[in-house]
Amino acid sequence: MSLNRRQFLKNTSIGTAGLIGGAGMLRKSAFAYYPAPATSMLSFIGATLTGGTAPSQTFTYTSQYVSTNANLTGRRGLIYDVCMPFQSQIAAGIVGKTVVIKPNLVYASGSGTQAVLNATHVDAVKGLIDFLRATSPNVPIVIAEASASTSATTAQMMNWCNYLPLLTAYTGITLVDLNTNSTISSSGSTTSGAGYAPVTSYLWGTDLKSSVAIDAGPIWLSTKYYIISICRPKTHNCEVITGVTKNCSMGMPLNNGTHGNSKTLMHDNPTNSSSGTATNEDRNLAWNIFQNATQYTLNNHPDFAVLDAWEGQQHNGPVSGTSMMQGCAVAGVDHVAIDRIGAYLMGLSNTPNYAPTLPDTTPSYTDPRYLLWMGNAGIGNYNLNNISFINNGTTLATVTPYIQKYQMADNYTNTPYYEVEWQTADTLGPGPAPGDTASVPNSLFPFVRPNTVTGVLGDPAPIMIQQKNMHVGGIIGGNEVRIDLFMPAAYTINLGIFNMKGQQVRKLANEYLNHGRYSIYWDCRDDRGSKAANGNYIIRLQFGSRQVSDHIALAR
């Protein structure tokens, strides 16, 4: 999960000459900066409308690439075609790796129409496998999921959603339940020891002091896998919508592992509710979805993503929503940009909803706040103006006719507006301003006046990747420590290494950082240039009146 020194110097534009020449030749900042691409290129394909009215429109589509295969029609052909502009890039990326298809399977009280609507449709998965087999006949393909349900297993849901026949329809396919590290057979039976044993991942608590351990699927924290997220657009009772990004961030934690149901831990509320109606539940969930994304981003996951909007789900998703036929699909390597187009297709307003004007009865693209933070932190483009299309002649005007205004979940549209209430001034206080007697800003989501902070109201603290996620136990065996920061808003930061007595050993940075993604190395030397002794140290990140502290141990 770490860059080597040569790659770091390349990213920071500091070459050997710069190191030899002294401080005068170094660039101003010691941080490596990882900007999102200036433009994210996506693929968009729309089917032909044949009749009906929303939400029950009908569409037809036949693959433009494989006209001889009668099966490549409808949703299946659409998914095949939307991937094709990236074929050469994917062909290069999957060499030497296992392709993991991550669908979205949600429990619906048994088999039937609702179970299928709650899941990534099997025809979408078929279209993706058709494309992958045309790209590489022999690459191993694993379809892996970690069900959130305590009432049904991943194997049961794959059975209900007709995934089991994929094993006999294609060669080189494996079905895996990440929760139990089991393979799933064509009969639905399971065999343990699939080679996907859970790993422990750590999240910062909302107090910025505690550390929460969760069980995570190993695919997200390894570069051995080429992960493709594929799902349909859905409204949700927590954090407004589900797209290809939330499919990853909520797919990473496992259910019923050594730390309990880690998916429930993501909601971080005393009642362990996942209904979206507990106080601060959506705020905490957004924070943890964002944190998970920072971790798998270090491994460039997901490597590719497909939003299957042939048929979406509106209203009370993810369990009890209803159909919304849309007849289109979006794909690309920037999952954040795909979800921005997804929000556009779902009819979310392009006018931001920012406190203290919330709650607002008009859903906005800023309401699934974790996506806005990912855009700010350089994980991907969430700015509609920075998204273009790789298909010849395709523009945003091509996408616009496929927009449908999705009905939001009841806990968005009813009072209280749970899905956005945490952004309001009533919840957190508007912050200090001349004449204000309001409460002190929340420790994680500061609320200050727009003219006193660079960034967006309600943006959370910078995330410093915990060293326990980089090194087992935070134990450093070498002579370099890489520190990764994801900044959803701009801050003046102070970063240093301290001993266990609280004495500064090395000052690493004291500077203003705009929002974005950064990394810096500590060479395990003190301010005098001497090697730091083996033992325990603290990495302290200060910003404003707050701080985050991480613990490491040098054992060289």
C-alpha positions as CSV (number, residue, x, y, z in Angstrom):
1,M,0.0,0.0,0.0
2,S,3.0,2.3,0.0
3,L,5.0,4.1,-2.7
4,N,8.7,3.5,-2.9
5,R,11.1,6.4,-2.6
6,R,11.6,6.8,-6.3
7,Q,7.9,7.1,-7.1
8,F,7.5,9.6,-4.2
9,L,10.2,11.8,-5.6
10,K,8.6,11.6,-9.0
11,N,5.2,12.6,-7.6
12,T,6.7,15.5,-5.7
13,S,8.9,16.6,-8.6
14,I,12.0,16.2,-6.4
15,G,14.8,14.5,-8.2
16,T,18.3,13.4,-7.1
17,A,19.6,16.8,-8.0
18,G,17.1,18.4,-5.7
19,L,18.2,16.3,-2.8
20,I,21.8,17.0,-3.4
21,G,21.3,20.7,-4.1
22,G,19.8,21.4,-0.7
23,A,16.6,23.0,0.6
24,G,16.8,25.9,-1.9
25,M,16.2,23.5,-4.8
26,L,13.2,21.7,-3.2
27,R,9.7,22.7,-4.0
28,K,7.8,24.6,-1.4
29,S,5.8,21.7,-0.1
30,A,7.2,18.4,1.0
31,F,3.9,16.7,0.3
32,A,3.2,14.7,-2.8
33,Y,-0.1,15.9,-4.2
34,Y,-2.4,13.6,-6.2
35,P,-5.0,15.6,-8.1
36,A,-8.0,14.1,-9.7
37,P,-7.8,14.1,-13.5
38,A,-8.7,17.5,-15.0
39,T,-11.4,15.6,-17.0
40,S,-12.9,12.2,-16.2
41,M,-13.9,10.4,-19.4
42,L,-16.9,8.1,-19.0
43,S,-18.8,5.9,-21.4
44,F,-22.6,6.4,-21.7
45,I,-25.0,4.3,-23.8
46,G,-28.8,4.9,-24.1
47,A,-31.3,2.5,-25.4
48,T,-34.2,3.3,-27.7
49,L,-37.5,4.2,-26.0
50,T,-40.3,2.1,-27.5
51,G,-43.3,3.1,-25.4
52,G,-44.9,3.7,-22.0
53,T,-44.4,6.4,-19.5
54,A,-42.2,6.6,-16.4
55,P,-41.7,4.6,-14.3
56,S,-42.8,1.9,-16.7
57,Q,-41.2,2.8,-19.9
58,T,-40.0,0.2,-22.3
59,F,-36.7,0.1,-24.2
60,T,-35.0,-1.9,-26.9
61,Y,-31.3,-2.3,-27.5
62,T,-29.0,-4.6,-29.6
63,S,-25.2,-4.6,-29.2
64,Q,-23.4,-2.5,-31.7
65,Y,-20.3,-4.7,-31.4
66,V,-21.5,-8.3,-31.5
67,S,-24.5,-8.3,-33.7
68,T,-24.1,-12.0,-34.4
69,N,-24.9,-12.9,-30.8
70,A,-28.7,-12.8,-30.4
71,N,-28.3,-12.8,-26.6
72,L,-26.6,-9.5,-26.5
73,T,-29.8,-7.5,-26.5
74,G,-31.5,-5.4,-24.0
75,R,-29.7,-4.8,-20.7
76,R,-27.1,-7.4,-21.4
77,G,-26.1,-5.8,-24.7
78,L,-26.2,-2.4,-23.2
79,I,-23.7,-3.3,-20.5
80,Y,-21.4,-5.0,-23.0
81,D,-21.3,-2.0,-25.2
82,V,-20.9,0.6,-22.4
83,C,-17.6,-1.2,-21.4
84,M,-16.2,-1.5,-24.9
85,P,-14.5,2.0,-25.2
86,F,-12.3,1.0,-22.3
87,Q,-11.4,-2.5,-23.6
88,S,-7.7,-1.8,-24.3
89,Q,-7.3,-0.2,-20.9
90,I,-9.0,-3.0,-19.1
91,A,-7.0,-5.6,-21.1
92,A,-3.8,-4.1,-19.8
93,G,-5.0,-3.7,-16.3
94,I,-6.2,-7.2,-15.7
95,V,-2.9,-8.9,-16.7
96,G,-1.7,-11.1,-13.8
97,K,-4.7,-10.3,-11.7
98,T,-8.0,-11.9,-10.7
99,V,-11.0,-9.9,-11.8
100,V,-13.5,-9.5,-9.0
101,I,-17.0,-8.4,-10.0
102,K,-18.7,-6.7,-7.0
103,P,-22.5,-6.8,-7.4
104,N,-25.0,-5.3,-5.0
105,L,-27.3,-7.9,-3.3
106,V,-29.8,-6.8,-0.8
107,Y,-32.1,-9.0,1.2
108,A,-35.8,-8.8,0.4
109,S,-37.5,-11.4,2.7
110,G,-37.0,-14.3,0.2
111,S,-37.0,-14.9,-3.5
112,G,-39.2,-13.1,-6.0
113,T,-39.5,-9.9,-7.9
114,Q,-38.4,-7.7,-5.0
115,A,-35.3,-9.8,-4.5
116,V,-34.3,-9.3,-8.1
117,L,-35.1,-5.6,-8.1
118,N,-33.0,-5.1,-5.0
119,A,-29.9,-6.7,-6.6
120,T,-27.6,-6.1,-9.5
121,H,-29.5,-7.9,-12.3
122,V,-28.0,-11.1,-13.5
123,D,-28.3,-9.9,-17.1
124,A,-26.1,-7.0,-16.3
125,V,-23.5,-9.4,-14.8
126,K,-23.8,-11.5,-18.0
127,G,-23.1,-8.5,-20.2
128,L,-20.1,-7.7,-18.1
129,I,-18.8,-11.3,-18.2
130,D,-19.4,-11.4,-22.0
131,F,-17.2,-8.3,-22.3
132,L,-14.5,-9.7,-20.1
133,R,-14.4,-13.0,-21.9
134,A,-14.1,-11.1,-25.2
135,T,-11.3,-9.2,-23.7
136,S,-9.5,-12.1,-22.1
137,P,-10.7,-15.7,-22.5
138,N,-8.7,-17.0,-19.5
139,V,-8.6,-14.3,-16.9
140,P,-10.0,-15.7,-13.6
141,I,-13.3,-14.0,-12.7
142,V,-14.7,-14.0,-9.2
143,I,-18.2,-12.7,-8.4
144,A,-17.9,-11.7,-4.7
145,E,-20.3,-10.2,-2.3
146,A,-20.7,-9.8,1.5
147,S,-24.4,-9.7,2.3
148,A,-25.5,-7.2,5.0
149,S,-28.5,-9.4,6.0
150,T,-28.6,-11.5,9.1
151,S,-31.7,-13.3,7.7
152,A,-30.1,-14.7,4.5
153,T,-26.7,-15.7,3.4
154,T,-24.9,-14.4,0.3
155,A,-25.3,-17.9,-1.2
156,Q,-29.1,-17.7,-0.7
157,M,-29.3,-14.3,-2.4
158,M,-27.2,-15.4,-5.3
159,N,-29.6,-18.3,-5.7
160,W,-32.7,-16.1,-5.6
161,C,-31.1,-13.6,-8.1
162,N,-30.2,-16.4,-10.6
163,Y,-26.5,-16.1,-10.2
164,L,-25.8,-19.9,-9.7
165,P,-26.3,-20.8,-13.4
166,L,-23.4,-18.5,-14.3
167,L,-21.1,-21.2,-13.1
168,T,-22.1,-23.5,-15.9
169,A,-22.8,-20.9,-18.6
170,Y,-19.2,-19.6,-18.5
171,T,-15.8,-21.0,-17.8
172,G,-13.4,-19.7,-15.2
173,I,-16.1,-18.3,-12.9
174,T,-16.2,-18.5,-9.1
175,L,-18.9,-17.3,-6.7
176,V,-17.6,-16.2,-3.3
177,D,-19.3,-15.3,-0.1
178,L,-16.8,-12.9,1.5
179,N,-18.5,-13.0,4.9
180,T,-17.7,-16.7,5.3
181,N,-14.7,-17.0,3.0
182,S,-16.6,-19.7,1.1
183,T,-17.1,-20.6,-2.5
184,I,-20.7,-21.2,-3.7
185,S,-21.5,-24.1,-6.0
186,S,-24.1,-24.4,-8.8
187,S,-26.4,-26.1,-6.3
188,G,-26.1,-23.4,-3.7
189,S,-23.9,-25.3,-1.3
190,T,-20.8,-23.7,0.1
191,T,-17.2,-24.7,0.8
192,S,-15.1,-22.8,3.3
193,G,-11.5,-21.8,2.8
194,A,-12.0,-19.9,-0.5
195,G,-8.8,-17.9,0.1
196,Y,-10.5,-14.7,1.1
197,A,-10.0,-14.6,4.8
198,P,-11.1,-11.4,6.4
199,V,-8.6,-8.7,7.4
200,T,-8.9,-6.1,10.1
201,S,-9.3,-2.5,9.0
202,Y,-9.5,0.6,11.3
203,L,-11.7,3.7,11.1
204,W,-11.4,6.9,13.1
205,G,-14.3,7.5,15.4
206,T,-16.2,10.7,15.1
207,D,-14.5,12.0,18.2
208,L,-11.2,11.9,16.2
209,K,-9.6,10.1,19.1
210,S,-10.9,6.5,19.2
211,S,-10.2,3.8,16.6
212,V,-12.9,1.4,15.5
213,A,-11.9,-2.1,14.2
214,I,-14.0,-3.7,11.5
215,D,-13.7,-6.9,9.5
216,A,-13.0,-6.2,5.8
217,G,-12.9,-8.2,2.7
218,P,-9.2,-8.7,1.7
219,I,-9.8,-7.8,-2.0
220,W,-10.1,-4.1,-1.1
221,L,-6.7,-3.9,0.6
222,S,-4.7,-5.8,-2.0
223,T,-3.5,-5.0,-5.5
224,K,-3.8,-8.6,-6.6
225,Y,-7.4,-8.0,-7.7
226,Y,-9.0,-5.9,-10.5
227,I,-12.3,-4.9,-8.9
228,I,-15.3,-3.9,-11.0
229,S,-18.3,-2.4,-9.1
230,I,-21.6,-3.0,-10.9
231,C,-25.0,-2.1,-9.6
232,R,-28.2,-0.2,-10.4
233,P,-29.0,3.3,-9.2
234,K,-31.2,3.1,-6.0
235,T,-32.6,5.5,-3.5
236,H,-31.7,4.5,0.0
237,N,-32.9,5.0,3.6
238,C,-29.4,6.0,4.6
239,E,-27.3,8.6,2.8
240,V,-29.9,9.2,0.0
241,I,-28.7,7.0,-2.9
242,T,-26.7,3.9,-3.7
243,G,-24.3,3.9,-6.6
244,V,-21.1,2.3,-7.6
245,T,-19.1,4.0,-4.9
246,K,-21.4,3.1,-2.0
247,N,-21.5,-0.5,-3.4
248,C,-17.8,-0.6,-2.7
249,S,-17.6,1.3,0.6
250,M,-20.4,-0.8,2.2
251,G,-19.2,-3.9,0.5
252,M,-15.8,-3.7,2.1
253,P,-17.0,-4.4,5.7
254,L,-18.1,-7.9,6.5
255,N,-21.1,-9.3,8.3
256,N,-20.8,-11.4,11.4
257,G,-17.1,-11.5,11.7
258,T,-14.9,-11.3,14.8
259,H,-16.1,-7.7,15.3
260,G,-19.8,-8.5,14.8
261,N,-21.6,-7.1,11.9
262,S,-19.1,-4.5,10.7
263,K,-21.7,-3.1,8.2
264,T,-23.8,-2.0,11.2
265,L,-20.7,-0.6,12.8
266,M,-20.4,1.7,9.8
267,H,-23.6,3.5,11.1
268,D,-21.9,4.1,14.4
269,N,-24.9,4.8,16.7
270,P,-25.7,3.4,20.2
271,T,-28.7,1.4,19.0
272,N,-26.8,-0.3,16.1
273,S,-29.7,0.8,13.9
274,S,-29.3,0.8,10.2
275,S,-32.7,2.3,9.4
276,G,-31.3,5.8,8.8
277,T,-33.5,7.3,11.5
278,A,-31.1,7.3,14.5
279,T,-29.7,10.6,15.6
280,N,-26.5,11.4,13.7
281,E,-26.6,8.0,12.0
282,D,-26.4,9.4,8.5
283,R,-23.7,11.8,9.5
284,N,-21.6,9.0,10.9
285,L,-22.3,6.7,8.0
286,A,-21.2,9.3,5.5
287,W,-17.9,9.7,7.4
288,N,-17.3,6.0,7.4
289,I,-18.2,5.5,3.8
290,F,-15.7,8.2,3.0
291,Q,-13.0,6.6,5.2
292,N,-13.4,3.2,3.6
293,A,-13.0,4.9,0.2
294,T,-9.7,6.5,1.2
295,Q,-8.4,3.1,2.1
296,Y,-9.3,1.3,-1.1
297,T,-8.2,4.3,-3.1
298,L,-4.7,3.6,-2.0
299,N,-4.9,0.4,-4.1
300,N,-6.7,2.1,-7.0
301,H,-10.0,0.3,-6.3
302,P,-12.5,0.0,-7.8
303,D,-10.5,-0.3,-11.0
304,F,-13.6,0.0,-13.1
305,A,-17.3,0.6,-12.4
306,V,-20.6,0.2,-14.3
307,L,-23.9,1.8,-13.3
308,D,-26.7,-0.3,-14.8
309,A,-29.5,2.2,-15.2
310,W,-31.6,0.0,-17.5
311,E,-33.9,-0.2,-14.5
312,G,-33.3,1.6,-11.2
313,Q,-35.1,1.5,-7.9
314,Q,-36.9,4.5,-6.3
315,H,-38.6,5.4,-3.1
316,N,-38.0,3.1,-0.1
317,G,-34.8,1.4,-1.2
318,P,-32.7,-0.6,-0.6
319,V,-35.3,-3.2,0.5
320,S,-38.8,-2.0,-0.5
321,G,-38.3,0.3,-3.4
322,T,-40.1,0.3,-6.7
323,S,-39.0,0.0,-10.3
324,M,-37.9,3.0,-12.4
325,M,-37.2,2.1,-16.0
326,Q,-34.4,4.3,-17.5
327,G,-32.8,2.4,-20.4
328,C,-29.2,3.5,-20.1
329,A,-25.8,2.7,-18.5
330,V,-22.6,4.6,-17.5
331,A,-19.1,3.1,-17.1
332,G,-15.5,4.2,-16.5
333,V,-12.5,4.2,-14.2
334,D,-13.7,7.2,-12.1
335,H,-16.4,5.8,-9.8
336,V,-17.1,9.2,-8.2
337,A,-17.8,10.7,-11.6
338,I,-20.1,7.9,-12.5
339,D,-22.1,8.5,-9.4
340,R,-22.3,12.2,-10.2
341,I,-23.9,11.3,-13.6
342,G,-26.0,8.8,-11.6
343,A,-27.3,11.6,-9.4
344,Y,-28.0,13.6,-12.5
345,L,-29.9,10.7,-14.0
346,M,-31.9,10.3,-10.8
347,G,-33.2,13.9,-11.0
348,L,-31.3,15.2,-8.0
349,S,-31.0,19.0,-8.3
350,N,-27.7,20.6,-9.5
351,T,-28.2,23.3,-6.9
352,P,-26.2,22.5,-3.8
353,N,-28.0,22.0,-0.5
354,Y,-25.8,23.6,2.1
355,A,-26.6,24.4,5.8
356,P,-28.1,26.4,7.4
357,T,-30.8,26.2,4.7
358,L,-31.4,22.5,5.2
359,P,-33.5,20.5,5.5
360,D,-34.7,21.0,1.9
361,T,-37.5,19.2,0.2
362,T,-35.6,19.3,-3.1
363,P,-33.0,16.5,-3.2
364,S,-29.6,17.7,-4.3
365,Y,-26.5,16.0,-5.7
366,T,-24.7,17.2,-2.5
367,D,-27.0,15.2,-0.2
368,P,-25.1,12.0,-0.5
369,R,-22.3,14.0,1.1
370,Y,-19.6,11.3,1.0
371,L,-19.5,11.8,-2.7
372,L,-18.8,15.5,-2.4
373,W,-16.0,14.8,0.1
374,M,-14.5,12.3,-2.3
375,G,-14.5,14.8,-5.0
376,N,-12.9,17.4,-2.7
377,A,-10.3,14.9,-1.5
378,G,-9.1,14.1,-5.0
379,I,-10.5,10.5,-5.2
380,G,-12.5,11.4,-8.3
381,N,-14.4,14.1,-10.1
382,Y,-17.7,15.1,-8.6
383,N,-17.8,18.3,-10.6
384,L,-20.2,17.9,-13.5
385,N,-18.2,20.4,-15.5
386,N,-15.1,18.1,-15.3
387,I,-16.9,15.1,-16.7
388,S,-16.8,14.2,-20.5
389,F,-17.7,11.2,-22.5
390,I,-15.5,8.9,-24.5
391,N,-18.2,7.9,-27.0
392,N,-18.1,9.8,-30.2
393,G,-20.6,12.7,-30.2
394,T,-21.9,12.0,-26.7
395,T,-22.3,15.1,-24.4
396,L,-24.3,15.8,-21.3
397,A,-27.2,16.7,-23.7
398,T,-27.1,13.0,-24.8
399,V,-27.7,12.0,-21.1
400,T,-30.4,14.5,-20.3
401,P,-33.3,12.8,-22.1
402,Y,-32.8,9.7,-19.8
403,I,-33.3,11.7,-16.6
404,Q,-36.1,10.5,-14.3
405,K,-37.0,12.2,-11.0
406,Y,-36.7,9.4,-8.5
407,Q,-39.0,9.5,-5.5
408,M,-36.8,9.7,-2.3
409,A,-37.1,7.4,0.7
410,D,-39.7,8.5,3.3
411,N,-37.1,9.4,5.8
412,Y,-35.9,12.0,3.4
413,T,-39.2,13.6,2.5
414,N,-40.9,13.4,5.9
415,T,-40.1,15.5,9.0
416,P,-37.6,15.0,10.5
417,Y,-35.4,14.8,7.4
418,Y,-33.1,12.2,8.9
419,E,-30.9,11.8,5.8
420,V,-29.8,15.4,5.8
421,E,-30.7,16.6,9.3
422,W,-27.1,16.3,10.5
423,Q,-26.1,19.1,8.1
424,T,-28.4,21.7,9.7
425,A,-27.5,24.5,11.9
426,D,-30.0,23.2,14.4
427,T,-28.0,20.1,14.8
428,L,-24.4,21.4,15.0
429,G,-24.8,25.1,15.6
430,P,-23.8,27.8,13.0
431,G,-20.4,28.5,14.6
432,P,-18.9,31.7,16.0
433,A,-19.5,34.9,14.1
434,P,-19.9,38.5,15.4
435,G,-22.8,38.6,17.7
436,D,-23.3,34.8,17.8
437,T,-23.9,33.0,21.0
438,A,-24.3,29.6,19.3
439,S,-22.8,26.4,20.4
440,V,-19.2,25.4,19.7
441,P,-18.8,23.7,16.3
442,N,-19.0,19.9,16.2
443,S,-15.5,18.3,16.5
444,L,-15.8,16.4,13.2
445,F,-18.1,18.6,11.1
446,P,-17.2,22.2,11.8
447,F,-19.9,24.8,11.2
448,V,-18.5,28.3,10.5
449,R,-19.7,31.1,8.3
450,P,-19.0,30.6,4.6
451,N,-16.5,33.6,4.6
452,T,-14.4,32.1,7.3
453,V,-13.4,28.8,5.8
454,T,-12.2,27.5,2.5
455,G,-14.4,24.6,1.6
456,V,-18.0,23.7,2.1
457,L,-20.0,24.0,5.2
458,G,-20.2,20.7,7.1
459,D,-17.1,19.2,5.5
460,P,-15.4,16.9,8.0
461,A,-11.8,16.8,9.4
462,P,-8.9,15.7,7.3
463,I,-8.4,11.9,7.3
464,M,-5.0,10.6,8.1
465,I,-4.7,6.9,7.2
466,Q,-4.0,4.9,10.3
467,Q,-0.6,3.2,10.2
468,K,-2.4,0.0,11.4
469,N,-3.9,-0.1,8.0
470,M,-0.5,0.3,6.4
471,H,1.5,-1.9,8.7
472,V,0.4,-4.8,10.9
473,G,0.0,-3.4,14.4
474,G,1.5,-0.1,13.2
475,I,4.9,-1.7,13.5
476,I,7.5,-0.2,11.1
477,G,10.3,-2.5,10.1
478,G,12.0,-0.2,7.6
479,N,13.4,3.4,7.6
480,E,10.5,5.2,6.0
481,V,7.0,5.9,7.1
482,R,4.5,7.1,4.6
483,I,1.7,9.3,5.9
484,D,-1.4,9.7,3.7
485,L,-3.9,12.6,4.1
486,F,-7.2,13.1,2.4
487,M,-8.5,16.6,2.8
488,P,-12.2,17.1,2.1
489,A,-11.7,20.8,3.0
490,A,-8.8,23.1,3.2
491,Y,-6.9,23.6,6.5
492,T,-3.6,24.9,7.8
493,I,-2.1,21.8,9.2
494,N,0.7,21.0,11.5
495,L,2.2,17.5,11.2
496,G,5.0,16.1,13.4
497,I,6.4,13.1,15.1
498,F,6.5,13.0,18.9
499,N,7.9,10.7,21.5
500,M,5.8,9.2,24.2
501,K,6.6,12.1,26.5
502,G,5.0,14.4,24.1
503,Q,8.3,15.9,22.9
504,Q,8.6,16.7,19.2
505,V,11.1,14.5,17.5
506,R,10.6,15.7,13.9
507,K,8.6,18.6,12.4
508,L,7.3,17.4,9.1
509,A,5.0,20.2,7.9
510,N,3.3,23.4,9.0
511,E,1.4,24.8,6.0
512,Y,-1.9,25.5,4.3
513,L,-3.2,22.6,2.3
514,N,-6.1,23.0,-0.1
515,H,-8.6,20.2,-0.3
516,G,-7.2,17.1,-2.0
517,R,-5.1,14.0,-1.5
518,Y,-1.5,14.2,-0.1
519,S,1.3,12.0,1.2
520,I,4.6,12.7,2.9
521,Y,7.4,10.5,4.2
522,W,9.2,10.5,7.5
523,D,12.7,9.1,7.1
524,C,12.8,8.0,10.7
525,R,15.2,10.7,11.7
526,D,14.9,13.5,14.2
527,D,15.2,17.3,13.6
528,R,19.0,17.1,13.9
529,G,19.2,14.4,11.2
530,S,20.0,11.5,13.6
531,K,18.3,8.2,13.3
532,A,15.4,7.8,15.7
533,A,15.8,5.0,18.2
534,N,13.5,2.0,18.0
535,G,10.4,2.4,20.1
536,N,7.0,4.0,20.2
537,Y,6.1,7.3,18.6
538,I,3.1,9.5,17.9
539,I,2.2,11.0,14.5
540,R,0.2,14.1,15.4
541,L,-1.9,16.0,12.8
542,Q,-3.2,19.4,14.1
543,F,-5.7,21.6,12.3
544,G,-7.4,24.6,13.8
545,S,-8.1,23.8,17.5
546,R,-8.3,20.0,16.8
547,Q,-6.0,17.1,16.3
548,V,-5.7,13.5,15.3
549,S,-2.9,11.3,16.8
550,D,-1.7,8.0,15.5
551,H,0.7,5.6,17.2
552,I,3.5,3.7,15.6
553,A,6.4,1.5,16.7
554,L,9.8,1.5,15.1
555,A,11.3,-2.0,15.1
556,R,14.2,-2.0,12.6
